[in-house]
Amino acid sequence: MSLVGCPHLSSFKASKGTRPYRIIQSYFVYCCSPENRKRKATACLCHICGSHGERLHSCLHCVFFGCYSRKHIQDHAKSKRHHLAVDLSYGAVMCFICGDYVYDRDLEYIAREVKTKAAKSIGMKHALYCPWEPTQREVELLRKNPKRRKITENSTIGLRGLINLGNTCFMNCIVQALTHTPLLRDFFLSDKHNCEQKRSGQCLVCEMSRLFQEFYSGLRSVHIPYRLLHLVWTHARHLAGYEQQDAHEFFIAALDVLHRHCKGMNGNANTNPNHCNCIIDQIFTGGLQSDVTCQNCHGVSTTIDPFWDISLDLGPSNITPTATSNNSSTSNSSLTTISDHGNLFNGDISSSSLLSQAIESPTSLLDCLRRFTKPEHLGSHAKIKCCKCQSYQESTKQLTMKKLPIVACFHLKRFEHSNKFRKKISTYISFPNELDMTPFMSPYRRQNGLNNNIQEMDIFSTSENKYTLFAVVNHIGTIDSGHYTCFVRQHKDQWFRCDDAVITKVAQQNVLDSEGYLLFYHKQVLEYE
Amino acid sequence: MADYPDRKVRDAQMRATINQKLVETGEKERLKELLRTKLIECGWRDQLKAYCKEVVRQKGLEHITVDDLVAEITPKGRALVPDSVKKELLQRIRTFLAQQSNI
């Protein structure tokens, strides 16, 4: 195996140049136009046996295609003394005298150039995978800093206790969950935040950046998050003071402030509130589809709203589900589309019979999600003007997942506030380590209603809808006073319990058996953009 | 049994037609790229790379050809592809074929 070409290829290049290679490459290996693809589809067949598989090669000296597996290209090379051939699947050059593929810098550059062009022509310029090759500067930096930090199985990097600054466990548990969010960690550790107001000391994103550096510095001592607390007090006044606060409320407030401070840096924030590309929105924002079906004409009116978390009811009655919209100003400008024909699957026959079923208290996260995405009859006291038949009618409403976020946060509504009573629901709600969101996706759920046919689901199910648990926030105590702790996942499957300054290793089963309040799931597979 | 060779011919023709469609539309390249990323993500590429290095080290860089290497790693390479990846690719191919009206 030669790394610097071979004498036979060199003499070929000297007499004929690289043009024959470029022609084969751009017409038959990586096609850059529909015409070329069409030609490749019909012409790339072995000239001896007519097959298209079997490792087809093209002769570099003349017009001849032959398959390698059945030795047709070898026979041609021998009889015609044409010793160089190009593999038509990958573009590598074979030298039959040397008996192996040979690598030539000039030809490799041509191959890469043609390949990129071809990928663009079928619209996958972003998806193309290129292995990382350090630039001159990066090589220099690596040489100057020879110390490498290697994360081993039992490394504790990333684990740090947090001092309780006076009823601030609601903040500490969310900080633990955020610092263990894989994508957020990657963003901050690769120093991606370029702050416009660097010296003001007011940017919460900068503070998060510092916090991540602290957490992953390798230090094991307790961290005191006083700067973070001060910034939270400044930017979210309703959370200021030494009273007990709700961890969920803090989580949403923190995302909101982070999102606002990120906006300052990408400048075009005001142009479209629905398409913010800040790191918070990239990771946490999903799209919730709401379909309102008129019972009179079966016209469906669809709206899609962004969300950062899903709040799930635990009580037995049929309370309206809610999703926290990430910004009150954006929800007004949400997209609205009206489909012009009724959906038969969602007609009154199926949904009303489903609704008449007794609704029991959910016992698992899946129960909660099924209830959340169930068609709900809005009743005679809540008539809505139908956009299609222009009259006030009873209707059904159904919420489904239009776009899944990378991190899905589920908020189990354990604290019940009504005008009659305030109480905490301490029922055990089971939740899985791996979660498939397919049954709650708009296309699947709208078609199948409550019919949970597993085989049907298989068709819709892709790894893109699968999630893994990575953090759980727990609340111990009553509605008036209590304490928050958090479980976080480290490495692939190690779990740790963070109780302010104390961190202990626990088994996964402890996590799954706990009384979860906030559940954080991370997508297993990320799409490329 | 009489129609068996006939069916074999038909199958081969079908395969050729499908291949032609996949190439013509560029879908084959997209599928290849998808497969590549999926195999990288699940660690298959790293596993195979490590195994290749070991084989090359054993036989010596001067004495090994690509063909030797291919013959050596193919069984292991095939066995290590996760079922989920195969399923996803199959799914994509099915979807593609369903969209083609003239096959």
Interface residues (C-beta under 8 A of the other chain):
Chain A: M1 Y30 C31 P34 R37 K38 K40 A41 T42 C44 H52 G53 G99 D100 Y101 A118 A119 S121 I122 M124 A127 L128 Y129 I459 T462 S463 V525 Y528
Chain B: A16 N19 Q20 K21 V23 E24 T25 G26 E29 R30 E33 L34 R36 T37 I40 E41 L61 E62 I64 T65 V66 D67 S84 E88 Q91
